[in-house]
């Protein structure tokens, strides 16, 4: 199994995080008056810079957790920025929902693959196809 099994609080927690992330982005837009495209560029540049600096530091579980979270947020921002069908804050929440919707099926696929003698490489390939 990938994360000790599945529990619905995993996805509800991501939904809460997405709502907070969207609110923070809106807040930054309101504080700065910058267009959302510019805020997105700034946020991605800041996250990339942070991750580069974190990789230079000696490993710790918290450092790695924050780096993973920053990679997650950066991916969400990049995917949301590609969309022009909804406002950016809505796209953020929809992107996180799309990731969250994969958690339970991924866990089920993990069990199926493990039962068939498969590996995490097989699970990663499954994820890439989603």
CORPEFEN-V27449 format. One record per residue. PSI is psi as a letter, one per 20 degrees, with the letter a starting at -180 (none if undefined). OMEGA is omega in degrees with one decimal (* if undefined). NEAR is the number of other ideal C-beta (glycine too) atoms within 8 Angstrom. Layout:
PSI_OMEGA_NEAR + PSI_OMEGA_NEAR
//
This chain:
q_-174.9_8 + g_-177.1_6 + l_177.2_8 + j_-174.9_3 + r_-178.1_6 + q_171.6_9 + p_-177.7_5 + h_178.6_6 + h_177.0_6 + g_-177.7_11 + h_179.0_11 + h_176.1_8 + h_176.9_8 + h_177.8_13 + g_177.0_12 + g_179.3_8 + g_179.9_9 + g_179.3_14 + g_177.5_9 + g_178.1_8 + g_178.2_12 + g_179.2_12 + h_179.3_9 + h_179.0_8 + g_177.5_14 + g_178.3_9 + g_179.1_8 + h_177.8_11 + g_-178.8_12 + h_-179.6_7 + h_-173.6_6 + h_-175.6_7 + j_-179.7_5 + q_175.4_9 + q_-176.0_6 + h_179.0_10 + h_179.1_7 + g_177.7_8 + g_178.9_14 + g_178.3_12 + g_179.3_8 + g_-179.1_9 + g_-179.8_11 + g_178.4_12 + g_179.3_8 + g_179.7_8 + g_178.3_13 + g_178.3_9 + g_178.1_8 + g_-178.9_9 + h_177.3_12 + g_179.2_8 + h_178.3_8 + h_-179.8_11 + h_179.0_7 + h_-175.5_5 + q_175.6_8 + q_-174.0_4 + q_168.8_5 + q_-178.8_7 + h_-179.3_5 + g_178.2_6 + g_-179.5_11 + h_177.4_9 + g_178.9_8 + h_176.3_9 + g_177.6_11 + g_178.8_8 + g_178.6_8 + h_176.2_12 + g_177.9_10 + g_-179.0_9 + g_178.4_10 + g_178.0_12 + g_177.9_8 + g_179.8_14 + g_-179.0_13 + g_179.2_9 + g_179.6_10 + h_-178.3_13 + h_179.1_11 + i_-175.8_5 + q_174.8_8 + j_-178.3_2 + i_179.5_4 + r_175.5_6 + q_-174.9_6 + g_-178.8_11 + h_177.1_10 + g_178.8_9 + h_177.1_14 + g_-178.3_15 + h_179.5_12 + h_178.0_10 + g_178.9_12 + h_176.6_14 + h_179.6_11 + g_176.8_8 + g_-179.4_11 + h_-179.5_11 + i_178.6_9 + i_-171.6_10 + g_-178.9_13 + g_177.4_9 + h_177.9_9 + g_178.2_12 + g_178.0_13 + g_178.5_9 + h_177.0_10 + g_178.4_11 + g_-178.7_9 + g_-179.0_9 + g_-180.0_12 + g_179.0_9 + h_-179.8_6 + j_179.2_6 + j_-179.1_4 + a_-176.7_8 + r_175.2_6 + h_176.0_5 + h_176.9_6 + h_177.7_9 + g_178.5_14 + h_177.1_8 + h_177.4_8 + g_179.8_11 + g_-178.2_9 + h_-179.7_6 + i_-176.0_5 + none_*_6
//
